[in-house]
Amino acid sequence: MKRKRYSSMAEINITNLVDVMMVLLIVFMLTAPFLQAGVKLNLPKAEAKVIEEQEGITISINNKGAIFIDKRKVEWMNFSAELRQALASNPPRVFLRADTDTRYGEVMKVIARVKLMGIEDLGLIAEQEEGK
């Protein structure tokens, strides 16, 4: 009986596929924190329970009092109209991010306007306080 010189390979070598997947996993793990919100803020730290990520509108207030709706800067005079427009395509859930150095009055002004518009689902976002 004559033996074939080359035999077919019955198994697939997935080592290269695993290597590529590991590199992609590391890239996504490193870039995910930068995708959270576009406005750079120094969030206050709080000891609170971590909740799962939900869909909604993010309102950010920086330390100079500038207001952003989902990375887009808005003037206070247009805030209600811009928020109504943003809520038309999203669930009526609002998350408020404010810089540590933002004046309390600015934060309360935004909260009052959101509540006046009839939005009851308002969450305040802070960084998780590190345990000691």
trRosetta pair geometry for C-beta under 8 A, 3 or more apart (Angstrom, degrees):
i j d omega theta_ij theta_ji phi_ij phi_ji
4 7 5.7 119 85 -77 120 70
13 16 7.0 57 122 6 97 94
14 17 4.6 -52 -164 43 75 120
14 18 5.8 80 135 -26 87 97
15 18 5.8 -55 -150 35 30 111
15 19 6.5 33 152 -21 64 105
16 19 5.5 -51 -150 33 34 115
16 20 6.5 33 154 -17 66 103
17 20 5.9 -55 -149 36 32 109
17 21 6.3 30 154 -17 65 109
18 21 5.7 -56 -145 39 31 112
18 22 6.3 34 155 -22 65 105
19 22 5.9 -55 -149 33 29 110
19 23 6.6 27 154 -17 63 105
20 23 5.8 -55 -151 36 33 111
20 24 6.4 31 152 -17 66 106
21 24 5.7 -54 -146 38 33 111
21 25 6.3 37 153 -23 65 105
22 25 5.6 -51 -147 34 31 115
22 26 6.5 31 155 -17 64 104
23 26 5.9 -55 -151 36 31 110
23 27 6.4 32 152 -20 65 106
24 27 5.6 -54 -147 36 33 112
24 28 6.3 29 157 -15 66 106
25 28 6.0 -57 -147 39 29 107
25 29 6.3 29 155 -20 64 108
26 29 5.7 -55 -145 37 31 112
26 30 6.3 26 158 -16 65 108
27 30 6.0 -61 -150 38 28 107
27 31 6.2 7 161 -5 66 115
28 31 6.1 -65 -136 46 29 99
28 32 6.0 48 163 -46 66 102
29 32 6.1 -36 -141 8 25 118
30 33 7.9 -63 176 22 31 97
31 34 5.6 -63 -165 40 57 113
31 35 6.5 54 145 -28 81 108
32 35 5.8 -62 -151 30 36 112
32 36 7.9 60 154 -48 62 82
33 36 6.3 -22 -167 -18 43 113
37 41 7.9 -14 97 16 128 110
37 58 5.6 -130 -116 144 121 160
37 60 6.5 141 164 -66 136 135
37 71 7.3 -171 -175 -65 67 85
37 97 6.4 132 112 0 174 165
38 68 7.9 -130 78 161 96 148
38 70 7.9 59 24 170 115 48
38 71 3.6 34 51 -106 139 113
39 60 4.0 161 62 106 150 163
39 62 6.5 -125 175 -65 118 101
39 68 4.8 160 -66 52 146 161
39 71 6.2 -167 -39 -108 83 53
39 97 7.2 155 74 89 117 131
40 62 7.9 42 78 -113 62 115
41 60 6.1 -147 -41 -163 137 114
41 62 6.1 -138 -98 -110 90 67
41 63 7.8 152 -137 -33 77 81
41 97 5.7 155 44 147 160 112
41 98 7.2 -172 -165 156 146 14
41 99 4.5 -133 -155 -82 95 78
42 63 7.3 20 32 -53 105 120
42 99 5.3 54 48 -152 74 86
42 100 4.9 -59 108 11 99 107
42 101 7.0 42 63 -1 121 94
43 97 6.3 -62 -99 -159 110 96
43 98 7.8 101 -123 71 68 42
43 99 7.2 -89 -81 -118 39 38
43 100 6.8 95 160 -47 12 85
43 125 6.6 -66 -137 120 138 86
43 126 5.5 165 162 -144 110 46
43 127 4.6 132 91 -25 116 93
44 98 7.7 4 -4 84 105 83
44 100 4.8 127 -74 -101 75 85
44 126 5.1 -47 81 -133 78 108
44 127 7.1 -166 95 26 30 86
45 126 6.4 124 -138 167 15 108
45 127 5.0 -45 -101 77 67 97
45 128 7.3 -8 -150 105 82 18
45 129 4.3 102 162 -90 105 80
45 130 7.7 -45 -157 2 139 69
46 126 3.9 52 13 105 115 155
46 127 7.4 129 20 64 69 48
46 128 7.6 -62 68 -119 61 30
46 129 5.8 -128 92 -29 13 109
47 128 8.0 61 -115 -163 39 61
47 129 4.5 -55 -69 44 69 132
48 126 6.7 100 16 60 133 118
48 128 7.3 -118 53 -114 76 68
48 129 7.9 98 6 9 66 98
50 128 6.4 -13 -76 -88 105 129
51 54 7.4 -27 132 -14 114 108
51 123 7.9 -100 50 -146 151 148
54 93 6.4 -66 126 133 122 160
55 90 6.5 -149 151 -157 102 96
55 91 5.8 97 98 21 102 115
55 93 6.9 107 97 57 58 130
56 90 6.2 114 -140 160 32 124
56 91 5.9 -64 -93 72 72 93
56 92 8.0 -5 -130 120 96 16
56 93 3.3 -87 -104 95 128 97
56 94 5.9 -149 166 -74 120 21
56 95 5.6 115 92 -16 124 94
56 121 7.4 -127 -117 118 142 117
56 123 7.8 101 76 25 161 114
57 69 6.4 -18 -176 -163 112 93
57 70 6.2 -85 -151 -43 71 106
57 83 7.0 110 150 -147 163 78
57 86 5.1 93 -115 131 130 125
57 87 6.3 -60 -33 -78 141 72
57 90 5.5 137 -52 87 85 153
57 93 7.1 160 20 87 70 55
57 94 5.0 -23 69 -111 98 72
57 95 7.1 -177 89 25 46 71
58 69 7.6 143 81 -160 52 44
58 70 5.5 105 51 -84 85 61
58 94 7.8 149 -94 -163 23 58
58 95 4.8 -24 -108 70 71 103
58 96 7.9 164 -159 -85 56 21
58 97 6.3 14 -175 -1 101 113
58 125 7.8 0 -138 -9 102 148
59 67 6.7 -16 -171 -167 97 94
59 68 7.0 154 -159 81 48 55
59 69 5.7 -18 -103 -102 73 66
59 83 7.5 -3 -82 -105 122 112
59 94 6.1 12 -4 -174 111 107
59 95 7.1 174 25 84 68 48
59 96 5.2 -18 69 -109 101 68
59 97 7.1 177 89 28 49 69
59 110 6.2 174 141 178 143 134
59 114 7.4 -131 1 -73 158 132
60 67 7.4 150 81 -158 51 46
60 68 4.3 -11 59 59 98 108
60 96 7.9 155 -87 -162 34 48
60 97 4.5 -16 -109 71 79 105
60 98 7.3 168 -160 -81 50 40
61 65 6.6 -16 -171 -142 101 34
61 66 7.1 161 -151 77 54 42
61 67 5.6 -17 -99 -101 78 67
61 68 7.6 -169 -73 20 33 77
61 96 7.6 5 -1 -171 104 91
61 97 7.3 -180 24 94 63 57
61 98 4.4 -1 57 -116 106 84
61 99 6.6 -114 103 10 69 82
61 102 5.0 81 117 -129 111 153
61 106 5.7 157 -175 133 146 118
61 107 6.3 -157 50 -87 157 70
61 110 6.3 -140 -57 -21 133 155
62 65 7.3 -48 72 20 68 18
62 66 5.0 4 37 52 109 94
62 68 7.5 59 -25 -10 95 113
62 99 5.2 49 -158 -24 40 133
62 102 7.1 162 123 -80 20 107
63 99 4.2 -87 -60 104 74 154
63 100 7.6 -9 -91 60 105 59
63 101 4.0 25 -132 78 113 110
63 102 5.7 -119 -111 -65 43 64
65 102 6.8 131 -83 -141 54 87
65 103 6.8 -4 -83 25 104 105
65 106 4.9 -134 -125 -113 90 150
66 73 6.0 -29 173 -138 115 110
67 73 7.2 115 81 -154 49 61
67 74 5.6 -52 98 65 99 85
67 75 7.9 107 52 -138 106 9
67 76 6.6 103 14 -79 137 69
67 79 6.2 0 105 -105 155 116
67 110 6.6 166 -117 -95 127 126
68 71 6.1 -4 174 -127 124 8
68 72 6.2 143 -160 66 78 33
68 73 5.3 -44 -98 -90 80 52
68 74 6.9 136 -119 11 28 80
69 72 5.5 -30 68 64 74 93
69 74 5.4 22 2 -10 105 132
69 79 7.8 148 -44 -145 123 69
69 82 5.5 169 20 135 154 116
69 83 6.1 -151 -109 -87 145 68
69 86 5.4 -135 160 -40 130 159
70 86 6.4 166 6 -140 126 136
72 82 7.6 -150 103 -171 120 132
74 78 5.5 -125 -173 88 99 101
74 79 5.6 124 123 -97 126 61
74 82 4.6 -129 -123 41 148 170
75 78 5.0 69 63 22 87 100
75 79 7.2 -115 99 -45 43 76
76 79 5.3 -18 -150 -25 39 122
76 109 7.9 -16 -137 139 125 133
78 81 5.3 -64 -165 50 68 110
78 82 5.3 67 138 -26 92 109
79 82 6.0 -64 -145 40 25 108
79 83 6.1 21 160 -18 65 111
79 110 7.6 -121 -172 -119 149 80
79 113 6.3 25 114 144 131 160
80 83 5.9 -58 -145 38 27 109
80 84 6.3 29 156 -20 63 107
80 113 6.4 -121 -78 -178 90 116
80 117 6.5 176 -140 -82 92 122
81 84 5.7 -53 -147 36 30 113
81 85 6.4 30 154 -19 63 107
82 85 5.7 -55 -149 37 31 112
82 86 6.3 29 153 -18 65 106
83 86 5.7 -53 -145 38 33 110
83 87 6.2 31 155 -19 66 108
83 94 7.9 7 -156 -104 116 132
83 113 7.8 137 12 130 160 111
83 114 7.3 -130 -169 -103 158 77
83 117 6.7 -104 107 -70 131 175
84 87 5.8 -58 -145 38 28 110
84 88 6.9 46 151 -40 60 94
84 117 7.1 -145 -74 -151 87 133
85 88 5.8 -38 -159 5 34 118
86 89 7.2 -76 -171 42 36 89
86 90 6.3 -12 153 20 72 124
87 90 5.8 -84 -131 61 37 89
87 92 5.8 43 -158 -104 117 68
87 119 7.5 -123 -108 -84 147 127
90 93 7.5 -103 144 44 103 77
92 119 5.5 -152 177 -122 98 90
92 121 6.2 113 115 38 78 116
93 119 7.9 160 -103 -167 18 110
93 121 4.4 -54 -113 114 72 129
93 123 7.5 14 179 0 94 107
94 114 5.5 -132 77 -152 165 137
94 119 5.5 55 -3 150 124 147
94 121 6.8 133 22 97 67 72
94 122 5.0 -13 73 -111 101 73
94 123 7.3 177 94 26 51 68
95 122 7.8 157 -92 -162 27 51
95 123 4.8 -23 -112 70 74 99
95 124 7.8 153 -162 -96 64 12
95 125 5.4 49 174 -38 107 116
96 107 7.3 105 162 -153 135 90
96 110 6.6 141 -129 115 127 127
96 111 6.8 -21 -72 -81 168 84
96 114 7.6 -118 -65 -17 121 161
96 122 6.4 21 -13 -176 113 97
96 123 7.0 -179 21 88 73 45
96 124 5.3 -30 68 -108 99 61
96 125 6.7 -174 81 11 43 84
97 125 4.6 -29 -87 61 82 121
98 102 4.5 -99 178 44 103 152
98 106 7.6 152 -140 99 127 103
98 107 5.0 -8 -94 -98 167 113
98 124 7.9 -36 14 -150 102 95
99 102 4.6 120 60 -32 81 98
102 106 5.5 -105 175 70 99 128
102 107 5.9 103 120 -49 123 101
103 106 4.7 94 68 -1 88 103
103 107 7.4 -162 96 -3 49 84
104 107 5.8 -58 -155 38 37 110
104 108 6.2 32 152 -16 71 109
105 108 5.7 -57 -143 41 31 109
105 109 6.2 39 155 -27 65 104
106 109 5.7 -50 -149 29 29 115
106 110 6.8 25 154 -14 61 104
107 110 6.0 -59 -156 37 32 107
107 111 6.3 30 151 -17 67 109
108 111 5.5 -53 -142 39 35 112
108 112 6.1 38 158 -22 67 106
109 112 5.9 -54 -148 35 26 111
109 113 6.6 24 154 -17 61 107
110 113 5.8 -56 -149 36 31 109
110 114 6.4 31 154 -19 66 106
111 114 5.8 -56 -148 36 31 110
111 115 6.3 26 156 -14 66 109
111 122 6.8 114 -138 161 82 157
112 115 5.9 -58 -146 41 29 108
112 116 6.1 34 154 -25 65 109
113 116 5.5 -52 -144 35 31 116
113 117 6.6 32 154 -21 62 104
114 117 5.9 -57 -156 33 31 111
114 119 5.1 -64 173 62 84 121
114 122 5.6 106 123 -96 140 134
115 118 7.8 73 177 -55 35 13
115 119 6.8 -99 -93 63 31 71
115 120 7.6 63 -127 -96 73 49
115 122 7.1 -62 -68 -19 81 149
119 122 6.2 95 122 -58 101 96
